Amino acid sequence: MSEVEPVERTRVVARDGDRQVERDDALAVEEPLEIRIRPAQGGPGRPFVTTMRTPGNDEELVAGLLFAEGVIQSRSDLRSLERPVDPRIDPELRSNVMVASLVPEAHARGEKLERGTVMGSACGVCGKTSIENVIPADAVPLETRLRIRPELLFAMPERLREGQSVFSKTGGLHAAGVFAADGSLLALREDVGRHNAVDKVAGWALREGRLPLAGRILLVSGRASFELVQKALVAGLPVVAAVSAPSSLAADLAEEAGMTLVGFLRGGSMNVYAGAGRITAP
């Protein structure tokens, strides 16, 4: 991850059977991030949402979240991302605030969606309550020619785990990785919130001019929930794989949208819940 590694040391009392010792332990940092949006003509910006996240790649997180919410629709909608510049603001507070300057059209969309609430590190559905209002009418069709060999999918969880530098120290973070069809890892981000990790890789793609992510595969380290499939759909990802279970609504959304959804991707086994045609026969 970029910037300072978000790990905090603490003392714990550890028990193993009848044995008890006091030792150092590492915890993944969780802090709030207030996202503000302001129009191109300037101003301090108005609060849009506060989300609990692991510090690091904050610019990508903001870009990805605003894209998933429909506030920005392309890289050109986002004029700039910056910390508050007022020197009277405490440095620690400045590090937990991001201000997004938007073009007028995007700012208007943001004002309509403004929530002013706190998102926990496990939420992320962001008010979307049905499949019908999640699939955009003007959505870019998902890649249908993509074919993936099962052995490439089976190798991906280990590659994801190898890249989780903070998880290896704390055991307390989710990860999201974008893979090419040949199995190569293109981007990996970690966060205490699984939806934040997906927003970070989507924000990376948006800022790099890589959207839509046609022909790519999203792998998440935990379960595949509805909001993760929804975020993948907005980013144009035709395949979502998870090392754990999907939810029923996630499977329904994937089926309706024409996505491939894989769950329980572990070792040499997996379950395909939707879009099995993209995975070649053994």
C-alpha positions in Angstrom: 0.0 0.0 0.0 1.1 3.6 -0.5 2.2 6.1 2.1 3.0 4.9 5.7 2.0 1.3 6.4 -1.2 1.4 8.4 -0.2 -0.9 11.3 -0.4 0.0 15.0 1.5 -1.9 17.7 -0.2 -3.0 20.9 0.3 -5.3 23.9 -1.9 -8.3 24.3 -2.2 -11.1 26.8 -2.1 -14.3 24.7 -3.3 -17.7 26.0 -2.6 -21.1 24.5 -4.1 -23.8 26.7 -2.7 -23.3 30.2 0.2 -21.1 28.9 -0.2 -17.3 29.2 2.2 -14.7 27.9 2.2 -10.9 27.3 3.5 -9.9 23.9 3.4 -7.3 21.2 0.8 -7.6 18.4 0.0 -5.7 15.3 -3.4 -4.2 14.5 -4.7 -2.8 11.2 -5.5 0.9 11.5 -9.1 2.0 11.1 -9.9 5.7 10.9 -12.7 7.8 9.5 -12.4 9.6 6.2 -14.6 12.5 5.5 -15.3 13.0 1.8 -16.2 16.6 0.7 -17.3 17.7 -2.7 -17.1 21.2 -4.2 -17.9 22.7 -7.5 -15.3 23.8 -10.0 -15.7 27.5 -9.0 -14.2 26.7 -5.6 -15.3 26.9 -2.0 -14.6 24.8 1.1 -16.8 22.0 -0.2 -19.7 20.3 1.5 -19.6 16.9 3.3 -20.7 14.0 1.2 -20.1 11.0 3.4 -17.8 9.8 6.1 -16.5 6.3 5.7 -14.5 4.1 8.0 -11.3 2.9 6.2 -7.7 1.9 6.5 -5.5 4.9 5.6 -3.7 4.6 2.4 -4.7 5.1 -1.3 -7.3 7.6 -0.1 -7.4 9.3 -3.5 -8.3 6.0 -5.1 -10.9 5.3 -2.5 -12.6 8.6 -3.0 -12.5 8.4 -6.8 -13.8 4.8 -6.8 -16.6 5.6 -4.3 -17.8 8.6 -6.2 -17.7 6.6 -9.5 -19.6 3.7 -7.9 -22.2 6.2 -6.6 -22.6 7.7 -10.0 -21.4 11.1 -8.9 -18.5 11.0 -11.5 -18.9 9.1 -14.7 -15.4 9.6 -16.2 -11.9 10.8 -15.2 -12.7 14.2 -16.7 -15.5 14.8 -14.1 -12.9 14.9 -11.3 -10.9 18.1 -11.4 -8.8 17.4 -8.3 -8.4 15.6 -5.0 -6.7 17.2 -2.1 -6.5 17.6 1.6 -7.8 20.7 3.3 -5.2 23.5 3.0 -6.2 25.7 5.9 -3.1 25.7 8.2 -5.4 26.2 11.3 -6.8 22.7 10.8 -5.0 20.1 12.9 -2.7 17.9 10.8 -4.3 14.7 12.0 -7.7 16.0 11.0 -6.4 17.1 7.6 -5.1 13.5 7.0 -8.7 12.2 7.5 -10.4 14.6 5.0 -10.4 14.5 1.2 -11.9 17.3 -0.9 -13.0 16.4 -4.4 -13.4 19.3 -6.9 -15.9 18.3 -9.6 -17.2 19.7 -12.9 -20.6 21.4 -12.6 -22.6 18.3 -13.9 -20.9 16.0 -11.5 -21.3 18.4 -8.6 -25.1 18.5 -9.3 -25.3 14.7 -9.2 -23.4 14.7 -5.9 -25.8 17.2 -4.3 -28.7 15.0 -5.2 -27.0 11.9 -3.6 -25.6 13.7 -0.6 -26.1 11.5 2.4 -24.2 13.2 5.3 -24.0 9.9 7.1 -21.3 7.6 8.4 -20.6 4.4 6.4 -19.2 1.5 8.5 -16.4 -0.6 7.3 -18.7 -3.4 6.5 -21.5 -1.5 4.7 -21.4 -0.2 1.2 -24.7 -0.9 -0.5 -25.2 2.9 -0.4 -29.0 3.0 -0.6 -29.3 0.7 -3.6 -32.2 -1.6 -2.5 -33.2 -3.5 -5.6 -31.5 -5.1 -8.7 -33.7 -2.9 -11.0 -32.2 0.4 -9.8 -28.6 -1.0 -9.7 -28.2 -1.9 -13.4 -27.8 1.4 -15.2 -30.0 1.8 -18.4 -26.9 3.0 -20.2 -24.5 0.5 -18.8 -21.6 -0.6 -21.1 -22.2 -4.2 -22.1 -20.0 -6.7 -20.3 -17.3 -8.5 -22.2 -18.8 -11.8 -23.5 -15.9 -13.3 -25.4 -13.7 -13.7 -22.3 -12.8 -17.3 -21.6 -10.8 -18.3 -18.5 -9.1 -21.6 -17.8 -10.0 -23.0 -14.3 -6.4 -23.5 -13.3 -5.8 -19.7 -13.7 -8.6 -19.0 -11.3 -7.3 -21.6 -8.8 -3.9 -19.9 -8.7 -5.3 -16.4 -8.0 -6.0 -16.6 -4.3 -2.4 -17.4 -3.5 -1.2 -14.5 -5.7 -3.6 -12.2 -3.8 -2.4 -13.4 -0.4 1.2 -13.0 -1.4 0.5 -9.3 -2.1 -1.3 -8.6 1.1 1.5 -6.9 3.0 -0.6 -5.5 5.9 -2.7 -8.6 6.2 0.4 -10.7 6.7 1.2 -8.6 9.8 -2.3 -8.1 11.2 -4.6 -10.7 9.8 -7.2 -8.0 9.9 -7.7 -6.6 6.3 -9.7 -7.5 3.3 -8.2 -7.4 -0.2 -9.4 -6.8 -3.7 -7.3 -7.6 -6.8 -7.8 -7.0 -10.5 -6.4 -9.7 -12.7 -5.8 -10.0 -16.4 -7.3 -12.9 -18.3 -3.8 -14.6 -18.3 -3.8 -14.6 -14.5 -1.4 -11.7 -14.0 -2.2 -9.4 -11.1 -2.7 -5.8 -12.2 -3.7 -4.0 -9.0 -4.2 -5.0 -5.3 -5.6 -2.9 -2.5 -6.2 -3.7 1.2 -8.7 -2.2 3.6 -10.6 -3.0 6.8 -13.8 -2.7 4.7 -14.2 -5.1 1.7 -16.2 -2.5 -0.2 -13.4 0.1 0.4 -10.9 -2.3 -1.1 -13.0 -2.6 -4.2 -13.5 1.1 -4.4 -9.7 1.6 -4.2 -9.0 -0.7 -7.2 -11.9 1.0 -9.1 -10.4 4.3 -8.3 -7.0 3.1 -9.5 -8.5 2.1 -12.8 -10.4 5.4 -13.2 -7.3 7.5 -12.5 -5.2 5.4 -14.8 -7.8 5.7 -17.6 -8.5 1.9 -17.6 -12.3 2.0 -17.2 -14.3 0.0 -18.1 -12.3 -3.0 -16.9 -13.4 -5.2 -19.8 -11.8 -8.6 -19.9 -10.6 -8.4 -16.3 -11.3 -10.4 -13.2 -12.0 -9.1 -9.7 -11.0 -11.3 -6.8 -12.0 -10.5 -3.2 -10.5 -12.1 -0.1 -13.8 -12.6 1.7 -17.4 -13.1 0.7 -19.1 -11.7 -2.4 -21.9 -9.5 -1.2 -24.4 -7.6 -3.3 -22.6 -4.3 -3.0 -19.3 -5.7 -4.3 -21.0 -7.2 -7.3 -22.7 -3.9 -7.9 -19.4 -2.0 -7.7 -17.8 -4.5 -10.1 -20.7 -4.1 -12.6 -20.3 -0.3 -12.6 -16.6 -0.8 -13.3 -17.4 -3.1 -16.2 -15.8 -6.2 -14.7 -17.3 -9.3 -16.3 -16.0 -11.8 -13.7 -16.1 -11.6 -9.9 -14.5 -14.3 -7.8 -14.4 -14.7 -4.0 -12.7 -17.1 -1.7 -15.8 -17.3 0.4 -19.6 -17.4 -0.2 -21.7 -15.1 -2.2 -25.0 -13.8 -1.0 -28.3 -14.7 -2.7 -28.8 -11.2 -4.0 -25.3 -11.0 -5.3 -25.9 -14.2 -7.3 -29.2 -12.7 -8.6 -27.6 -9.5 -9.7 -24.7 -11.3 -11.4 -27.2 -13.5 -13.3 -29.3 -10.6 -14.3 -26.3 -8.5 -15.4 -24.6 -11.3 -17.4 -21.7 -11.5 -15.0 -19.7 -14.5 -14.0 -19.8 -15.1 -10.2 -17.4 -17.6 -8.6 -17.5 -18.4 -4.9 -15.5 -20.7 -2.5 -12.4 -20.4 -4.8 -10.0 -22.4 -2.7 -7.2 -24.8 -3.7 -8.5 -26.7 -6.7 -12.2 -26.2 -6.2 -14.9 -23.5 -6.8 -18.6 -23.0 -7.2 -19.9 -21.0 -10.2 -23.1 -19.2 -9.4 -23.7 -17.3 -12.6 -22.1 -17.0 -16.1 -20.4 -20.4 -16.2 -19.9 -20.1 -19.9 -16.9 -17.8 -19.5 -15.0 -20.6 -17.7 -13.6 -23.3 -20.0 -14.2 -27.0 -19.3 -11.4 -28.8 -17.4 
